[in-house]
């Protein structure tokens, strides 16, 4: 029976959406009849999980399965410049008895603002920041896709150029990297997904393992030929030929080496003006948030960010500008930050009456879906915010103006904590 179960789990990443959902339905059936032990759902949430429609080891159905196995009661889909996984994710969460939220992530430019030239939450480019957008109403999905499609096309043009730069590095070693033959096949681009820098490096890693295999030969190439420093921990991963996370571990290592060599800045087609994008996204009933990274002083959670400064030096000015541009929510991942960083963020969120949204940014197989370090009060606050986003999606799907940041809700509940509690109650209904 274990073999049958494992086959269905593998099918959660099948190419066809209906095959993935059918595999999940079978797994659910086995839970219901006792073949697979049921997992108690806790008051845990994560609003920022990427699927294979951007970069991730998980399909939308796979996320729902992983969320159930982890004990999440709610889970949020968050793909770069894509909402193509929304319908599957909603159905998958329904099958598993998990409350879903839908989001997408965009990069916005600050070039015509007082913070022009500053470093935000983007390790690769100044004046450009990542904005997760939460609470997408089902009635707005078509309009959101129309907004994101030209952004993906602009990114494709840049991705092709960056692939060429990686190809130039690999060719002297008897390898090549072609966007159409190597990068697109490791993405779900043809299904309206996005392609990121990680896809390019994932494909490059595949070319390396094809030539050198998994093990000491590849490690020697990375260290001696490319000159990449490799920690003992990562060396252990890459010399283990049976490592199930091998391609992702290699991608993380390559990102630290290749980023500066391959990176081409995103233009304004790909990263719209923050002052124009925010009101348009809000007009679709969505909740744009700024996601905090904070200065990295040690090994990053995802393993692909070196010690470096992000937005801590401009945080007060950043909150002031976000408030001026009517950004009413702020997301962060407590596992990534120090207690001092978190306390500062929380003080500023309170000052500007912003909704605090939990987002652990899951895009790697080694990342846990639950942050076990959260205290009881933090869990309660994030749980309320998550159910408030769910309530917002329900209300805004009926009428966009009835959402959490509509004029009526703001007038009735001016304090964000009271408003979140009200919409959380709607979410639970």
C-alpha atoms as one frame of an Amber mdcrd trajectory, in Angstrom:
protein
   0.000   0.000   0.000   2.889   2.373   0.748   3.962   2.082  -2.886   0.465
   3.036  -4.066   0.412   6.026  -1.728   3.834   7.186  -2.909   2.712   6.909
  -6.536  -0.230   9.206  -5.839   2.002  11.669  -3.984   4.332  11.697  -6.998
   1.303  12.341  -9.228   0.682  15.593  -7.351   3.358  17.063  -9.630   1.988
  15.534 -12.848   1.881  17.754 -15.927  -1.920  17.688 -16.158  -3.981  19.603
 -13.591  -6.804  17.055 -13.482  -4.304  14.235 -12.912  -2.919  16.170  -9.950
  -6.359  16.774  -8.479  -7.402  13.155  -9.003  -4.289  12.012  -7.135  -5.213
  14.350  -4.284  -8.787  13.030  -4.249  -7.451   9.486  -3.918  -5.172  10.499
  -1.045  -8.124  12.204   0.641 -10.186   9.031   0.202  -7.461   6.994   1.896
  -7.403   9.463   4.792 -11.171   9.204   5.163 -11.140   5.389   5.213  -8.200
   5.240   7.627  -5.597   3.922   5.182  -3.564   7.106   5.728  -3.542   8.520
   9.290  -5.447  11.793   9.583  -3.534  14.904  10.671  -5.055  17.274  13.198
  -5.360  20.763  11.766  -3.914  23.396  14.091  -4.431  27.147  14.215  -1.484
  27.636  11.884  -1.256  29.628   8.678   1.120  30.557   5.902   0.082  33.104
   3.302   3.117  32.999   1.018   3.737  29.643  -0.651   5.002  29.543  -4.229
   3.919  26.840  -6.655   5.486  25.549  -9.833   3.655  28.347 -11.645   6.603
  30.404 -10.385   9.511  28.585  -8.708   8.833  25.794  -6.244   8.960  22.023
  -5.833   5.170  21.991  -5.351   2.171  22.132  -7.663  -0.927  23.860  -6.230
  -2.269  20.393  -5.367   1.082  19.527  -3.821   0.914  22.642  -1.646  -2.521
  21.644  -0.358  -1.225  18.159   0.479   1.885  19.509   2.209  -0.199  22.072
   4.100  -2.542  19.336   5.320   0.333  17.072   6.338   1.900  19.979   8.228
  -1.319  20.750  10.091  -2.124  24.126   8.525  -5.735  25.250   8.723  -5.197
  27.940   6.063  -2.689  28.376   3.266  -2.006  31.076   0.693  -0.820  30.659
  -2.894   1.672  33.352  -3.927   3.271  33.108  -7.376   5.445  35.628  -9.177
   3.383  37.491 -11.783   0.877  34.656 -12.127  -2.514  33.573 -10.807  -2.703
  30.569 -13.131  -2.715  28.147 -10.204  -5.651  29.771  -8.410  -8.470  27.483
  -9.583  -6.495  24.298  -8.921  -5.380  25.558  -5.527  -8.914  26.413  -4.435
 -10.169  22.987  -5.472  -7.187  21.242  -3.866  -7.718  23.065  -0.572 -11.425
  22.195  -0.701 -10.495  18.520  -1.089  -8.155  18.683   1.909 -10.402  20.832
   4.115  -8.040  23.813   4.191  -9.109  27.441   3.795  -7.265  28.971   0.806
  -6.199  32.505   0.005  -4.976  33.637  -3.398  -2.214  36.116  -4.101   0.518
  37.035  -6.543   3.844  38.823  -6.298   5.066  41.739  -8.386   8.111  43.981
  -8.382   7.501  47.727  -8.398   9.947  50.540  -9.061  10.577  53.540  -6.826
  12.499  55.611  -9.387  10.190  58.638  -9.186   9.921  58.675  -5.398  12.030
  60.169  -2.573  13.553  56.690  -2.086  14.991  56.448  -5.594  18.253  54.490
  -5.658  17.725  52.818  -2.286  17.929  49.103  -1.589  14.615  47.540  -0.656
  13.847  43.814  -0.343  15.437  42.989  -3.697  19.014  41.652  -3.492  19.662
  42.249  -7.188  18.451  45.750  -8.075  18.207  49.140  -6.395  14.950  51.118
  -6.575  12.894  47.940  -7.096  10.943  46.152  -4.374   8.855  43.001  -4.123
   5.174  43.414  -3.269   3.104  40.336  -2.388  -0.546  40.980  -3.202  -3.024
  39.139  -0.977  -6.754  38.535  -0.952  -7.443  38.351  -4.695 -11.223  38.032
  -5.182 -12.246  35.248  -7.558 -14.160  37.814  -9.607 -10.933  39.738 -10.293
  -8.753  36.856 -11.473  -9.314  37.569 -15.161  -8.433  41.259 -14.747  -5.367
  40.367 -12.674  -4.157  37.981 -15.389  -4.615  40.738 -17.992  -2.456  43.024
 -15.822   0.265  40.410 -15.285   0.579  39.042 -18.824   2.578  41.978 -20.287
   4.782  41.983 -17.179   5.647  38.324 -17.803   6.376  39.084 -21.461   8.736
  41.900 -20.495  10.452  39.560 -18.057  10.795  36.918 -20.768  12.848  39.292
 -22.915  15.212  39.948 -20.019  15.332  36.249 -19.092  16.516  35.391 -22.589
  19.366  37.887 -22.276  20.359  36.572 -18.842  20.282  32.997 -20.119  22.734
  34.108 -22.795  25.112  35.412 -20.141  25.048  32.111 -18.267  25.553  30.272
 -21.556  28.733  32.303 -22.180  30.112  31.176 -18.812  29.297  27.503 -19.419
  30.488  27.145 -23.024  34.249  27.044 -22.273  33.507  23.958 -20.156  31.671
  22.111 -22.920  28.140  23.026 -21.832  25.435  25.275 -23.220  22.233  26.834
 -21.947  19.377  27.660 -24.308  16.235  29.425 -23.100  13.770  27.499 -25.267
  15.394  24.066 -24.977  16.546  24.130 -21.357  14.833  26.874 -19.329  11.213
  26.797 -20.513  10.944  23.004 -19.948  11.759  23.375 -16.221   8.993  25.975
 -15.827   5.233  26.152 -16.314   5.594  29.142 -18.627   3.362  27.610 -21.291
   0.582  27.308 -18.678   0.713  31.071 -17.892   3.301  30.650 -15.163   6.356
  32.847 -14.750  10.064  32.267 -15.258  12.474  33.667 -12.676  16.242  33.852
 -12.342  16.042  30.648 -10.312  14.606  28.769 -13.296  17.608  29.813 -15.369
  20.020  28.596 -12.701  18.016  25.423 -12.075  18.354  24.653 -15.783  22.074
  25.506 -15.643  22.465  23.109 -12.732  20.798  20.393 -14.780  23.381  20.946
 -17.520  26.179  20.678 -14.966  24.907  17.437 -13.460  24.412  16.060 -16.962
  28.108  16.640 -17.650  29.687  15.917 -14.261  27.116  13.779 -12.497  26.033
  14.183  -8.897  28.954  14.004  -6.527  32.653  14.777  -6.270  33.116  15.552
  -9.980  30.531  18.317  -9.891  31.832  19.633  -6.580  35.357  19.821  -8.006
  34.078  21.727 -11.058  32.208  24.214  -8.883  35.125  24.839  -6.545  38.136
  24.619  -8.855  36.856  25.680 -12.273  34.228  28.236 -11.273  35.872  29.209
  -7.986  32.665  28.991  -5.957  33.182  28.739  -2.182  31.204  25.751  -0.871
  30.486  25.246   2.828  30.820  21.800   4.381  27.047  21.678   4.768  26.386
  22.334   1.072  29.245  20.035   0.045  27.484  17.293   1.982  24.290  17.947
   0.057  26.055  17.899  -3.316  28.094  14.749  -2.714  24.967  12.820  -1.742
  23.750  11.407  -5.045  20.460  10.322  -3.442  19.678  13.769  -2.023  16.013
  14.416  -3.011  16.595  18.182  -2.844  19.735  18.063  -4.993  18.631  20.338
  -7.841  17.299  22.957  -5.424  20.428  22.873  -3.241  22.565  23.333  -6.343
  20.362  26.190  -7.573  20.772  28.023  -4.261  24.542  27.714  -4.481  24.601
  28.900  -8.096  22.408  31.909  -7.303  25.037  33.292  -4.967  27.718  32.941
  -7.669  25.860  33.821 -10.867  23.521  36.609  -9.730  25.882  39.525 -10.317
  27.364  37.970 -13.463  24.027  37.284 -15.157  21.724  39.967 -13.805  20.189
  42.554 -16.121  18.040  45.229 -14.443  14.274  45.020 -14.882  12.801  47.953
 -16.799   9.582  49.823 -16.056   7.494  47.472 -18.198   8.462  44.633 -15.905
   8.508  46.626 -12.656   5.757  49.290 -12.835   5.768  52.555 -10.887   4.801
  51.889  -7.262   2.613  55.021  -7.149   0.545  53.891 -10.143   0.476  50.150
  -9.509  -0.810  50.277  -5.923  -4.103  52.093  -6.652  -4.778  49.921  -9.709
  -4.184  46.691  -7.784  -6.450  47.990  -5.026  -9.140  48.826  -7.594  -9.296
  45.082  -8.340 -10.127  44.383  -4.700  -6.650  43.072  -3.859  -4.442  43.872
  -0.855  -0.907  44.916  -1.871   1.699  44.556   0.860   5.348  45.342   1.186
   7.314  42.285   2.328  10.128  42.898   4.773  13.474  41.132   4.434  15.678
  43.051   6.849  19.453  43.153   6.894  20.968  39.651   6.737  23.665  39.135
   9.359  24.039  35.346   9.130  22.989  32.417   6.927  19.654  33.129   5.253
  16.678  30.815   5.644  16.515  29.947   1.949  20.281  29.557   1.727  20.632
  31.917  -1.245  21.145  35.322   0.397  24.592  36.343   1.558  25.290  38.690
   4.453  24.092  42.076   3.196  22.021  45.129   3.985  18.450  45.524   2.830
  15.895  48.098   4.000  16.696  48.527   7.705  18.557  51.785   7.059  15.527
  53.386   5.375  12.733  51.637   7.269  11.192  54.756   8.833  11.161  56.567
   5.492   9.851  53.436   3.786   6.842  53.208   6.095   6.168  56.914   5.619
   6.143  56.499   1.823   4.049  53.325   1.946   1.501  55.235   3.995   1.551
  58.091   1.479   0.950  55.616  -1.368  -1.942  54.048   0.586  -0.311  50.656
   1.215  -2.342  49.383   4.148  -0.692  46.020   4.874   2.809  44.793   5.618
   4.102  41.223   5.484   7.095  39.614   7.097   8.492  36.208   8.031   9.523
  36.093  11.703  11.850  33.124  11.155  14.096  35.346   9.033  14.618  38.183
  11.481  16.025  39.065  14.887  13.747  39.992  17.819  14.959  43.581  17.505
  14.056  43.732  13.809  10.611  42.276  14.472   9.903  44.669  17.338  10.762
  47.642  15.132   8.553  46.424  12.277   5.651  45.805  14.638   5.969  49.281
  16.172   5.856  50.868  12.730   2.897  48.727  11.649   1.030  49.913  14.751
   1.996  53.537  14.085   0.609  53.418  10.539  -2.384  51.173  11.349  -1.241
  48.449   8.936  -2.452  44.867   8.787   0.405  42.487   9.668   0.465  39.445
   7.388   2.549  36.322   7.929   4.498  35.099   4.923   7.325  32.607   5.230
   7.968  32.700   1.451   8.132  28.971   0.743   9.909  28.066  -2.504  12.374
  25.390  -1.370  11.819  21.758  -0.329  13.852  22.175   2.873  11.713  25.018
   4.211   9.125  24.144   6.878   5.566  25.318   6.230   5.111  26.264   9.901
   7.175  28.687  11.949   7.540  26.888  15.267   9.272  29.885  16.865   6.121
  32.037  17.043   4.766  32.852  20.482   1.095  32.475  21.396   0.292  36.170
  20.892   2.049  36.299  17.522   0.201  33.172  16.377  -3.098  34.709  17.416
  -2.375  37.969  15.580  -1.291  36.257  12.366  -4.163  33.778  12.554  -6.639
  36.651  12.831  -5.005  38.490   9.925  -5.120  35.386   7.733  -8.796  34.725
   8.377  -9.410  38.436   7.798  -7.849  38.107   4.331 -10.111  35.101   3.698
 -13.111  37.138   4.846 -11.992  39.997   2.624 -11.851  37.686  -0.415 -15.395
  36.513   0.259 -16.766  40.023   0.761 -14.900  41.555  -2.189 -16.019  38.720
  -4.479 -19.611  39.819  -3.811 -18.839  43.506  -4.239 -15.341  45.006  -4.466
 -16.273  47.978  -2.285 -17.198  45.626   0.582 -13.601  44.490   1.087 -11.502
  45.106   4.185 -10.126  48.407   2.908 -13.330  49.691   1.346 -14.616  53.044
   2.580 -17.495  51.480   4.500 -15.311  49.045   6.427 -12.714  51.712   7.231
 -15.385  54.104   8.504 -17.037  51.424  10.633 -13.770  49.976  11.976 -11.047
  52.645  11.785  -8.615  50.601  13.896  -7.079  47.783  11.840  -7.241  45.326
  14.753 -11.009  45.772  15.062 -11.458  45.554  11.303  -9.328  42.413  11.095
 -11.401  40.775  13.841 -14.614  41.598  11.960 -13.370  40.205   8.654 -11.836
  37.179  10.375 -15.319  36.326  11.635 -16.562  36.570   8.033 -13.731  34.296
   6.951 -14.722  31.621   9.448 -18.339  31.560   8.244
